[in-house]
Amino acid sequence: MSPILNLVRVIALLGFLGPAFTSNAAEKPRTTMTTNDSVISHHIGRFSIQVPQSMIVANRSTRFRFRELQDLIVDAHQNQSSAYETIWTQRLSEIKDMRAPEGKQQVIKDTRVLDQNGNRTRAVAYYGNTDIPKMVYWDVLNGANNHALWIRWNGKEAAMERMLQINLDIARAYHPHPPTTPPPKENVFFLEHGYIALPYLEQEEAYARFEGHPLGLKLRIQTNETHKDEPQNEGLLGRLTAVLATGFAAGVDIEK
């Protein structure tokens, strides 16, 4: 079965969940817990989930087309240009402190300024694996309005120019998304503060952990591609239904 490409809404009403959920939850007596906590939507990858308003995102990570992605919001009280340069300079300093592989005189291979259409874009190529001297990492920092997007990917040194171009294509497809703004109608991939306006092509993964519920519940959501055929009525929606009913399903984890 090919990966799910359409944005769907997964509703998890945690105010009506049972007790602590584990793979052997059926062995424990079930109780019903309720709360009047209202729900709000969170966009995760290509999906949207509603969770109680009291819960906050405690951890989040994203991989898009094999690349690690992270978007940040620059403090509105700071000068955006100087704040952006501070983020960039700090990362360069971290890379320079790394140990170069044997046979390489320095860690950093190349740095570039690639500003375009009002966006501030910086890129650094470096040897980030001391055991593989021919492996190069590209870190790209793209600034759009008061948002900054990090993209990191590694590959063979001989393919570094192609790697950089793909990273830049992703960076230029990033759009900030304020919480009060309705999601776009097209099929996009959401990060924490914005989205990538590109269709599914290859490996995607999104993870989020929510905490802070009045009843002590925690929710972990992880989405990733699968090419494995699943029984009828399964898939992400089927597995979420299973976790609500039985307390166990792969990829969805709710804790007390």
C-alpha positions in Angstrom: 0.0 0.0 0.0 1.4 3.4 -1.0 1.8 6.1 1.7 -1.2 8.1 2.6 -0.9 11.3 0.6 -4.1 13.3 1.5 -4.3 15.5 4.6 -6.8 13.8 7.0 -8.1 14.7 10.5 -7.4 12.3 13.3 -9.5 13.1 16.4 -8.2 12.0 19.8 -10.6 13.0 22.6 -8.4 12.2 25.5 -11.1 13.4 28.0 -12.8 10.0 27.4 -9.9 7.7 27.5 -9.5 4.7 29.8 -6.7 3.9 32.2 -3.0 3.6 31.5 -2.5 2.1 28.1 -0.1 -0.7 27.5 0.1 -3.7 25.2 -1.5 -5.9 27.8 -4.1 -3.4 28.9 -6.8 -6.0 28.5 -5.5 -7.7 31.6 -6.3 -4.7 33.8 -9.7 -3.4 34.9 -10.9 -0.4 32.8 -12.3 2.7 34.3 -13.7 5.8 32.6 -12.2 9.3 33.2 -13.8 12.5 31.9 -12.8 16.1 31.8 -14.4 19.2 30.3 -11.1 20.2 28.7 -11.8 21.7 25.2 -9.7 20.5 22.2 -7.5 22.4 19.7 -5.9 21.3 16.4 -2.2 20.5 15.9 -0.8 19.8 12.4 1.8 17.0 12.4 3.4 16.1 9.0 0.5 15.6 6.6 -2.1 15.0 9.3 -4.1 17.1 11.8 -4.9 15.9 15.3 -7.1 17.5 18.0 -5.9 17.2 21.6 -7.1 18.8 24.8 -6.2 22.5 25.1 -4.4 21.9 28.4 -1.8 19.7 26.7 1.4 21.2 25.2 4.0 19.9 22.8 6.8 18.6 24.9 8.9 17.3 22.0 8.8 17.3 18.3 10.9 16.1 15.4 10.6 15.9 11.6 12.2 14.2 8.7 11.3 15.1 5.1 12.7 13.3 2.2 15.4 11.8 4.5 16.4 15.3 5.8 16.1 16.6 9.3 14.0 19.7 9.5 13.4 22.2 12.3 11.7 25.6 12.1 12.1 28.3 14.7 10.4 31.6 15.4 12.7 34.6 15.9 11.8 36.7 19.0 9.7 39.6 17.8 11.6 42.0 20.2 14.9 41.2 18.4 16.2 42.6 15.2 15.5 39.8 12.8 18.7 40.2 10.8 20.9 40.2 13.8 19.0 37.3 15.4 19.3 35.3 12.3 23.0 35.9 12.1 23.4 34.9 15.7 21.7 31.5 15.0 24.0 31.0 12.0 27.2 32.0 13.8 26.4 29.8 16.7 26.0 26.8 14.5 29.2 27.5 12.6 31.0 27.7 16.0 29.6 24.3 16.9 30.8 22.7 13.7 34.3 24.2 14.0 34.7 22.5 17.3 34.2 19.1 15.8 37.1 16.9 15.0 38.0 16.5 11.4 38.3 13.0 9.8 41.7 11.6 9.2 43.2 13.2 6.0 41.1 16.4 6.2 42.8 19.5 7.4 39.6 21.1 8.7 36.0 20.2 9.4 34.3 22.9 7.2 34.6 22.3 3.5 32.5 25.2 2.2 30.2 28.0 3.3 27.8 29.9 1.0 25.5 32.9 1.1 22.4 32.2 -1.1 20.0 35.0 -0.3 17.1 35.1 -2.8 13.7 36.9 -3.1 14.1 38.6 0.3 14.9 35.3 2.1 18.2 35.0 4.0 19.8 31.7 3.2 23.1 30.3 4.4 24.7 26.9 3.8 27.7 25.1 5.3 29.2 21.8 4.1 31.3 19.9 6.6 32.8 16.6 7.4 30.5 15.5 10.3 31.6 11.8 10.5 35.1 11.1 11.6 34.8 7.4 10.5 33.7 8.3 6.9 36.0 10.9 5.4 34.1 11.1 2.1 30.7 11.8 3.8 29.6 15.5 3.7 26.9 17.1 5.7 25.0 20.1 4.4 23.3 22.4 7.0 21.1 25.0 5.3 19.5 27.9 7.3 16.7 29.7 5.6 15.1 32.9 7.0 11.5 33.8 6.0 10.0 36.8 7.8 10.4 36.0 11.5 10.9 32.3 10.9 14.0 30.3 10.4 14.2 26.8 8.9 17.1 24.4 9.4 17.7 21.6 6.9 20.3 18.9 7.5 21.3 16.1 5.2 24.4 14.0 4.6 25.7 12.0 1.6 28.7 11.3 -0.6 31.1 14.2 -1.2 30.9 13.7 -4.9 27.1 14.5 -4.8 27.3 17.5 -2.6 26.1 20.0 -5.2 23.1 18.0 -6.0 22.4 17.6 -2.2 22.6 21.3 -1.7 20.2 22.0 -4.6 17.5 19.7 -3.2 17.9 21.3 0.2 17.4 24.7 -1.3 14.3 23.5 -3.2 12.8 22.4 0.2 13.8 25.7 1.9 12.1 27.8 -0.8 8.9 25.7 -0.4 8.7 26.6 3.3 5.9 28.9 4.4 5.2 30.3 7.9 1.8 29.2 9.3 0.5 31.2 12.3 -1.7 29.1 14.7 -4.9 31.1 13.9 -4.5 30.7 10.1 -6.6 28.0 8.4 -4.5 25.2 6.9 -4.0 25.4 3.1 -6.2 23.3 0.9 -3.3 21.7 -1.0 -1.5 18.7 0.3 1.4 20.1 2.4 3.8 18.8 5.1 3.6 20.6 8.4 6.4 21.5 10.8 5.9 23.1 14.1 5.6 26.7 12.9 5.1 26.4 9.1 4.8 23.9 6.3 6.5 22.6 3.2 4.4 23.1 0.0 5.7 20.0 -1.8 4.0 16.7 -2.5 5.0 13.4 -1.1 8.1 12.0 -2.9 10.0 9.8 -0.5 10.6 9.1 3.2 8.7 11.3 5.6 8.4 11.0 9.4 6.8 13.2 12.0 6.9 12.8 15.8 5.2 14.8 18.6 4.7 14.2 22.3 2.0 16.0 24.3 2.0 16.5 28.0 0.2 18.5 30.7 -3.3 16.9 30.7 -5.1 17.4 34.1 -5.5 13.6 34.4 -1.8 13.0 33.9 -2.2 11.6 30.4 0.5 11.8 27.8 0.1 11.4 24.1 2.8 10.4 21.6 2.1 10.5 17.8 4.5 9.2 15.2 3.7 9.0 11.5 6.0 7.4 8.9 5.6 5.8 5.5 4.8 2.2 5.1 4.6 0.0 2.0 3.2 -3.0 3.9 -0.3 -4.1 3.1 -2.5 -3.7 6.1 -5.8 -5.5 6.8 -9.0 -3.8 5.8 -10.0 -0.8 8.0 -6.4 -0.5 9.3 -3.8 2.2 8.4 -3.4 5.3 10.7 -7.1 5.8 11.3 -7.6 2.1 12.0 -4.6 2.0 14.4 -5.8 5.1 16.3 -9.2 3.5 16.7 -7.5 0.4 18.0 -5.5 2.3 20.6 -8.7 4.0 21.8 -10.5 0.7 22.0 -7.8 -1.7 23.3 -5.0 0.5 24.4 -2.4 -0.7 21.9 -1.6 0.0 18.3 1.7 0.6 16.4 2.7 4.2 15.9 0.2 5.6 18.5 1.0 5.6 22.2 -1.1 7.1 25.0 0.1 7.0 28.6 -1.4 7.8 32.0 
